[in-house]
Every structure is written in C-alpha cells, then in structure tokens.
C-alpha cells in the first residue's frame, strides 16, 4: 500500500456555499515540491429513480457553468454531517417531487480526482410515491428550476449518442445499473 502524502502547508483561498478551494503544499514521492490547488467538497448523492414501469426519471435544469440546459439524473450535495442514505431520500423528494420507499446504494465514484475530492454516492431509488400529509415537506434549492421527466433506457442511450445528455454522472450511472 502506498504511503499517504501529507501536506506540510494548507492555505484556504476560497470558502463558498458548496465547496472550498485550498492550496496544499506537498512533497512528492520522488522529492519534488507541488502546490496542489484542490477543491474540497462535502460529497454528493446521485439518484437513479426508477418508475414502476422501468423508466428512469431525469431532470432538466440550467447549468450556469456551461451556459446551457442539461438533462441529468437528480443529484445533490450532502449537508454537513448528513448520512448519504438520508440525503438520497431528501434529494429525491426535492428534485422530482416523489418519495422513494427503497434505496439501493450502487457504489461511489470520484468525478474529477485530479483537483476535487467530491465523492458521488450512486443510488437506485424505487417504489416512488407522492408525498403524504405526514411526510416532511421538501425544500428545493432556491437556484433550481427543474423539469422532471421519465425516459426509457434506450431513449437515454440515444440521447447520449446525439449529445442531448452530456452529464458524466448520468452516463456513468447507466453503466452502474447494467444492460
């Protein structure tokens, strides 16, 4: 097992709502020095909401970083100290308006390990139902304008081939759920 590399200096250069940016000074295994610019992220959940007929719910939302609308799986950032299972159920209700009765964790992936420590926890969520009076209310994020819609897997694969789905977590999730 590789010996961990411990930074000898950490400097926070940005502290935002969703992530922080740090410069970590490290000594590389072969002796070189590096100031690594690292985005520190609390982690996230990615949902694969499967309807009773086997379709998958996607959401369409505007992504300012790329200046366009994107079809993608519902997802969200973990709140401080939040359990990923709890976050998955919360995000399902917030993003598609449905509550899952079953959560199945499929694994986790790091989308950009070259500069960010975000770990995405993938969940298949099924048994989707409408909220009832005794359920806690959902509180969607202020910056989200979401349009949920169900798609068959073949339609999603076509959307990827045609450049309509460009979100990497959505493409990776199709691999996780299999053929």
Secondary structure, 3 states (H helix, E strand, C coil): CCCCCCCCEEEEEEECCCEEEEEEEEECCCCCEEEEEEEEECCEEEEEEECCCCCEEEEEEEECCCCEEEEECCEEECCCCCCHHHHHHHHHHHHHCEECCEEEEEEEECCCCCCECCCEEEEEEECCEECCCCCCCCCCCCCCCCEEEEECHHHHHHHHHCCCCCCHHHHHHHHHHCC
